[in-house]
Amino acid sequence: MTAPLRPRSQTSLTAGPLSGCRIIVTRTREQASTLTGGLRQLGAEVIELPTIEIVPPASWQPLDDALLSLASYQWLVVTSANAVRAIAARLAVLSIDPAALQDIQIATVGPSTAAALRELGATPALIPRSYIAESLVDAIRPHICSGTRILLARAAAARDVVPDSLAALGASVDIVDAYRTVIPAQATLRVCELFAHSTPDTAPGTGPVPSVTLPAPDAATFTSSSTVKHFLAVLAEAGISRPAGLRAISIGPVTSATLRENDWEPAAEAVNYDVPGLIAATLLALRSR
């Protein structure tokens, strides 16, 4: 069972420019360590509140069929390290040597995706300068001609910027779901614990909320549109209004656009769309708090 969210002793925190700040990290628990560690080094009290969980797609069959036909594609496009890990797992299940990836050109979004590929023994041929889908399209454009076959492995329900743009260039794009993002089972209870001062005595279906008094968080960090949507969905499920003073810190323009679509202006947006950039943006937004 998940432990209650309790205040941490300020003496256990590193003194730094974010001392006294309470910051929510909404990444998956498996991916939160670098962001959490960086913020704690700056003195922040970090509250890990995962709003996404990575689960398998509705069916593995489309991805399996594509991997069995890798030789028919000129390009493989992967937009996250999660997609790379799913591909690695299915290659193992299908008894396909990962060396098969060396015979296809691979385009990635972001250094973490490229690092995951290298761990698999594959070398990306293309990594756009900016870690967003639009930059990938611009970078791969000179390599695409009519009839170029592209396999796009991504999250279910992802934006269609990449496949639509590549199709407009004349490419034949096969889209396969490598994973889904869902709301973790304990997320509503965790939100009720965190915002106990504004919740009823019980949260529907979750049992009693611990009676603790917690200082209000100063900010929440968001690393994707999914983390934004799920965080707001969990607040709604818990019957909690978004705290007016809670600042949103965004990893990049796509995440910022999702915040604005939900009437939440980001307090800061990372200049570099990665975890170090997000930490820098958090520091910028909160150091003069």
N, C-alpha and C positions, 0 to 999 in steps of 0.2 A: 504494500500500500504506500502511496506517495506521502512523504512527510510533509507536515504543515509548513507554510512559508512563515518563518519566524524572523524577527529583526536580528541582524548580526551585530555583535559588539563592535563599536567603532574602533576599539583598540586593536582588533584583528585585521583592520584594513590598512593598506599601504597609504601613507601620506602622499598627496599629490594634488594636481590641479582639479581633479574631480572628487576630492574628499567631500563627504557629506551628500553626494548625489546618489540617488537610487535609480538604477537603470534596468529596464526590462529587456531581455534578449529573447526574441521570438523564434530563433532558428530551431531546427531539430536538435535534440539532445546530443546526437552523435557529431553534429557539425558546429556546436556552439563553443567549443573549448578555446579556439584561437581568439574569437571576439570577446568571450568572457575574460580570458586571461589578460588581454590587452587593456580592457577597461579597468580591471582590478589593479593592474600595475599603475594606473593613473589615479588610484585612490577611490574609485567608485564602488558602491555596493551593488552587485549584480544580482538580479533576480531572473533565473532561467525559467522561462514560461513558454515552452515549445507550443506553437500553434499549428505546426505541420508535422506530419509523420509520413515517411516514405513507405508505400506498400506496392505490391505487384500490380500490373495492369489487369484489367478484367479478364484478359486471355493472353497467354504467351505465344499463341500460334502465329500471329502476324510477324512478331519479331523473330521467332524461330525460322519461319519460312524465308524471311529476308536474309538471315544469317547463313542459311543453307544455300542461298543464291548470291553470295557476296561478289562472286566473280563477274556478275552481270552489271555491276554498278561501277561508275567512274569515281564517284565521290560518296563518302560517308560524312554526314553532318551530325555532330553531337553538341548539345547546348548546355550540358551540365555534367558534373562528375557523377551524379546519380545515374545518368543514362549510361555512362561508361561502365559503372559497376554492374548495372543490369546486363549489359552486353557481355561482360566478362563471365558472369554467372551462367548465362545461357550458352555461351561457347563451351563451358565446361560440361553442362548437361548434354549438349549435342555432340560432345567429343570432337569439337573442332579446335585445331591448334590455333592459339591466338596469333601465330605467325601469319595467318591468312590476312590479317589486317594490314600487313606490310605491302600487300599487292593492290591496295586501294588508297586513293588520296583522301585524307581526313581533314575536315575543317572543324574547329572547336570555338567555343565562346569562353574566354577567360582562362587564366593560368591554372586554376584548380582542375579544370577539365583536361587541360593539356598534361598536367602532372599525373592524373589518373590514367591517361592513355599511355604515358611513358612507363608507368608501373606495370602495365599490361604488355609492354614490349613493342608498342606502336609509337611512331613519331608523327605528330601532326604536321601536315603540309602547310596549313594556314591557320594563323591566330590573329584575328583583327585587333587593331590598336585599342579600340574601346570595347568593353565587354557587354555589348548589347546586340540584339538580333540585327538591327539596321546596319551596324558596322560590319557584321559578318557578310551580309548581302553585298555591300559595297566592295569588300575585299575579294569575294569569290566571283564577282561579276565578270572580270576579264577571262576567267577560266571556263565560262559556260557558253555553250552554243546550242543550237537547236538539236534536240534529241539526247543531250547529256543526261545520263541516268544517275539520280541522286537518291540515296537512302537517308532519310531524316529520322533519327531516333530521339525521342523527346518525352516530356511529361504529357500525360493525357490532359486535354483541355487547355493546352498552351496557346499562346498567340499565334496567329497565322501569317505574321509578317514574313518569315523566312520562306515557307512553301509557296505563298502567293507571289512573292517577288521573284523567286526562282522559276516558277511556272511562267511568269510574264516574260522571262528571258528566253523561253523556249525549252527549258529543262523538263524532264519527266521525273516527278518527285513522288516517291513512295514514303508515306508517313506511317511510322509505327510507334505505338505507345510502349515506352520502356518501363514506366512506373506511374503511379498516381500519388498525389498529395492529399491526405485526409486530415481531419482534425483529431488530435489524440483524445483517447477516451477520458482522461482525467483533466482535460483543459478547462472545462466549466468549473469544476471544483477548485482548481488552482486559482482561477480568476476570482471566485468568491472569497477564497482565503486572502488573496492579495488586497482586494477592495472590500474587506469585511466591514469597514465603517459605513459602506453604502449599500450593503446587501441585507436581505431579510434573514431571519434566524436559520432558515433552511433553504437550500437550493434544490429545485425540483429534481428528484431522482438521484441526488448525490448524498443525502444525509445531512447531519448538522454541520454548520460552518463553525470552526473554532472561534471562540470569543477572544480575539486578540486585537490590540490597537497597533496598527502599523502606520508609519509615516507614509504619506502619499508618494508614489513613484514620481520622479521628475521627468522621465523620458522613456520612450520605447523605441528600440531599434528594429528596422525592417530590412530584410535582405532580398525580398521578392514581393511581387504582387500577391502571391498566395498567403504570405505571412500577414499582410495587411487585411485581406478579406477574411481570413480565418480568425484573426484577433477580434475584428469587429463582430463577426458572427458569434463568437464565444461570449462576448459582452452582451449581445442581444439575447442569447440563450439563457444567460444568467440573470437577465432583467436589470442590467447595470448600464447606465448612460456613460458614454465616454467622458472621463474626467476632463473638465475644461482646461486645467493647467498641465495636462500631460503632453509633453512635446513629442513629436514624431521625427525620428532621424532616418533618412532614406539612403539606401546604397546607390541609387542612380535614378535617371529620369523616368524609366518605366514604372518603378516603384512609386516615385513621387506622383506620377500621373494617376495611379490607382488611389493614392491618398487624397488627391484633389477631387477625384470622382466621388469620394465619400465625404466631401466637405471638411477635409482635414489638411490644412496647409502645413507642409513639412517645415520644421524649425531649421533644418539644415539638410543638404544633399551632398553626398560624397563627390569630390572632384574626380578621384579615381574610383571606378566602380568595383571595389573589392573590400575585403575586411579591413586592411589598414586605412583605406580611404574612409570607411564608415566610422572607424575609431577617431580619425582626425575630424570628421564632421561633428561627431558627438562632443569632442573637446571644444570645438568652435562654438557650438550651441549652448554649452553648459558651463564653461569655465568662468563666465562672468555672472552666473546665476545669483 
